[in-house]
C-alpha cells in the first residue's frame, strides 16, 4: 500500500506543482457572482469583488478528483452565498507571498492557518478566531511505529522544515530558547505545508512543522506519518486583513459568528 509513496526522484516535486496548477486553474473560474460589498479604493481588480488569497492545503483548498474542497474554502463560499458577496479565490503555497500581496492591496484577505501572534498583529488585523490549533512535528514512523525524535529536547541542534515565511519560524526560535539550544528552521521556498508533508511521507524530508489540523488531514492519506510531538500550546488561528480594512474585518467576523451559532 505504501509503495505509491516512492516516486522517482524529481517526479514527486513535478507532481506537486502540477496539482497546485490544477487547483489554481479550477479556482480561476469558480466564484460567487452576486453583487455585494461596495467598491474598494485600494486598486483591487474586480471593483466590488472580494479577492481572497487562500492556501493550498487540506484546511484551505485542495483538489479531490475533479472537485475543489477544503474547510476554509467551503466556509468562505457559504459566507459569500449567504450575503451575496462576489468573491474570487487566489490560491497560494507560500504564506509570506500572500501576506506581501495583502500589504500591497492586491488581496482583500488571506485565508490560512495563521496564528494571531503579537508579532503578526504588528502588521495585520485579524478576524475572530476561526479555530484553535497547535503546531506539531511530523515525521515518518518505521514499520514498528518508532520515530527519530520523541521529545522537544531532542530537537537541539537539529533541522526542522517549514514553508518560507511561515509564522512557525518564530515558534521554533522560541522553542530553542526554552530548551537552551538552537533549533535550525529550514524554510522551503517552493512548498506549502501540505506539500512538505508529502515529501516527509516519501522520505525526501526528515520532518516538517505544521498545524495539527493540516497534519491530521494528511495522516488520513499517509498513515505512517507520526504527528504525536507537539511544538506549541493551543493557538487561536484567524484570517488576516490589511489594517486599513477594519470594516471588512468586522463584517467577516460577524458572518463567521453567524455560521458558528
C-alpha positions in Angstrom: 0.0 0.0 0.0 2.8 2.4 0.9 4.7 1.8 -2.3 2.8 4.5 -4.0 4.8 7.0 -1.9 8.0 6.0 -3.7 8.2 8.0 -6.9 11.4 8.5 -8.8 13.5 11.5 -7.6 12.2 14.7 -9.2 8.8 13.2 -10.2 7.3 14.0 -6.8 8.1 17.7 -7.0 6.7 17.9 -10.5 3.5 16.1 -9.4 3.1 18.6 -6.5 3.5 21.6 -8.8 1.1 20.1 -11.4 -1.5 19.6 -8.7 -1.2 23.2 -7.5 -1.6 24.3 -11.1 -4.7 22.3 -11.5 -6.3 23.8 -8.4 -5.4 27.3 -9.5 -6.9 26.7 -12.9 -10.2 25.5 -11.4 -10.4 28.3 -8.9 -9.9 30.9 -11.7 -13.4 30.1 -13.0 -15.2 29.5 -9.7 -16.6 32.4 -7.8 -19.8 33.7 -6.1 -21.0 36.3 -8.5 -23.9 38.1 -6.8 -23.4 41.8 -6.0 -22.5 42.8 -2.5 -19.6 44.8 -1.0 -19.3 48.4 -2.0 -16.4 49.4 -4.4 -13.0 49.4 -2.7 -10.5 52.2 -3.2 -7.3 50.0 -3.0 -6.9 49.2 -6.7 -8.0 45.6 -6.3 -9.2 44.2 -9.7 -12.9 43.5 -9.9 -14.4 46.5 -8.2 -16.7 45.1 -5.6 -15.2 41.6 -5.7 -13.7 40.2 -2.6 -10.2 39.0 -3.5 -9.4 36.1 -1.2 -5.9 34.6 -1.1 -6.4 31.0 0.1 -3.7 28.4 1.0 -3.4 25.2 -1.0 -3.9 22.8 1.9 -6.4 20.3 3.4 -7.9 23.1 5.5 -7.6 25.8 2.8 -8.5 24.5 -0.6 -7.5 21.3 -2.3 -8.4 19.2 -5.3 -10.1 15.8 -4.8 -10.8 14.1 -8.1 -12.3 17.0 -10.1 -13.8 18.7 -7.0 -12.5 21.6 -5.0 -12.9 21.3 -1.3 -11.4 22.4 2.0 -12.8 23.7 5.3 -11.9 27.3 4.7 -12.9 27.2 1.0 -16.3 25.8 1.8 -16.8 28.2 4.7 -15.9 31.3 2.6 -18.1 30.2 -0.2 -21.0 29.8 2.2 -20.4 33.2 3.7 -20.4 34.8 0.2 -23.5 32.9 -0.8 -25.5 34.0 2.2 -24.5 37.6 1.9 -24.4 37.9 -1.9 -20.8 38.9 -1.9 -18.8 38.4 -5.1 -15.5 36.6 -4.5 -12.5 35.4 -6.4 -10.1 33.0 -4.9 -6.3 33.3 -5.4 -4.6 30.1 -4.2 -1.1 30.3 -2.8 1.6 27.9 -1.4 3.8 30.4 0.5 2.1 32.4 3.2 4.8 35.1 3.0 3.9 35.8 -0.6 0.2 36.1 0.2 0.9 38.4 3.1 3.0 40.6 1.0 0.2 40.8 -1.5 -2.2 41.7 1.3 0.0 44.6 2.4 0.3 45.8 -1.2 -3.6 45.9 -1.6 -3.7 43.0 -4.1 -5.8 40.9 -1.8 -8.7 41.7 0.4 -7.9 38.9 2.9 -5.6 36.0 3.4 -7.3 32.7 4.4 -4.9 30.3 6.1 -3.9 28.7 9.4 -2.4 31.9 10.7 -1.6 32.2 14.4 -2.7 35.6 15.6 0.6 36.3 17.5 1.7 39.7 18.8 4.3 39.9 16.0 1.7 39.2 13.3 -0.7 41.8 14.8 2.0 44.4 14.3 1.5 44.0 10.5 -2.2 43.0 10.1 -5.6 42.9 11.7 -7.4 39.6 12.2 -10.9 38.2 12.1 -12.4 36.5 15.2 -10.7 33.1 15.7 -11.8 30.5 13.1 -10.3 27.6 15.1 -8.0 26.7 17.9 -4.9 24.7 16.8 -1.3 23.9 17.7 2.0 23.3 15.9 3.2 19.7 15.7 6.3 18.0 14.3 5.5 15.5 11.5 7.9 12.6 11.0 7.8 9.2 9.2 7.5 6.2 11.5 9.2 3.0 10.7 7.5 -0.4 10.4 7.3 -0.7 14.2 6.0 2.8 14.7 9.2 4.3 16.0 10.2 7.9 15.1 13.6 9.6 15.2 12.5 12.4 17.6 10.4 11.7 20.7 10.5 14.9 22.7 11.3 18.6 22.2 14.7 18.4 23.9 15.9 16.0 21.1 15.4 18.8 18.6 18.5 20.6 19.9 20.9 21.2 17.0 18.6 19.6 14.5 16.8 20.9 11.4 13.1 21.4 11.2 11.5 22.1 7.8 8.7 24.5 7.2 7.4 26.8 4.4 9.3 30.0 3.8 7.8 32.9 5.8 5.7 30.7 8.0 4.8 32.2 11.4 6.0 28.8 12.8 9.6 30.2 12.4 9.0 32.3 15.4 7.8 29.4 17.4 10.8 27.3 16.5 13.1 30.1 17.7 11.2 30.4 21.0 11.3 26.6 21.5 15.1 26.7 21.0 15.3 29.2 23.8 13.1 27.1 26.0 15.3 24.0 25.7 18.5 26.1 25.9 19.8 25.2 22.4 19.4 26.1 18.8 16.8 24.5 16.5 17.6 25.2 12.9 14.5 26.3 11.0 14.9 25.4 7.3 12.5 27.5 5.3 11.5 25.9 2.0 10.8 28.5 -0.7 8.9 26.0 -3.0 6.4 24.0 -1.0 3.4 24.6 1.2 2.8 22.7 4.5 0.8 20.0 2.7 3.4 19.6 0.1 6.2 19.3 2.7 4.2 16.5 4.4 4.0 14.6 1.1 7.8 14.9 0.9 8.1 13.6 4.5 5.8 10.7 3.6 8.1 9.9 0.6 11.2 10.1 2.7 12.6 13.2 0.9 12.3 15.4 4.0 13.0 14.1 7.6 10.3 16.2 9.2 8.1 19.3 8.9 6.5 21.7 11.5 2.9 22.4 10.6 -0.5 23.0 12.2 -2.2 20.0 13.7 -5.3 20.4 11.5 -3.2 20.0 8.3 -1.2 17.1 9.9 -4.3 15.2 10.8 -5.8 15.5 7.3 -2.6 14.3 5.7 -2.2 11.4 8.1 -5.5 10.1 6.8 -3.8 9.7 3.4 -0.4 8.7 4.7 -0.9 6.7 7.9 2.8 6.2 8.5 3.1 9.9 9.3 3.6 10.5 13.1 2.1 13.7 14.4 2.3 13.0 18.1 5.0 15.5 19.1 3.6 19.0 19.9 5.7 22.0 19.5 3.4 24.6 21.0 0.4 25.2 23.2 -3.0 25.7 21.6 -3.2 28.9 19.5 -6.0 30.9 18.0 -6.0 30.8 14.2 -7.6 33.7 12.3 -7.7 35.2 8.9 -5.6 38.3 8.1 -6.6 41.6 6.6 -4.9 44.9 5.9 -5.1 47.4 8.9 -7.0 49.8 6.6 -9.8 47.2 6.3 -11.3 47.3 9.8 -14.9 47.5 8.4 -14.4 44.4 6.3 -12.8 42.6 9.3 -15.8 43.4 11.4 -18.2 42.2 8.7 -16.3 38.9 8.2 -16.1 38.3 11.9 -19.9 38.8 12.2 -20.5 36.4 9.4 -18.3 33.8 11.0 -20.2 34.1 14.3 -23.5 33.8 12.4 -22.4 30.5 10.8 -20.9 29.1 14.1 -24.0 29.6 16.1 
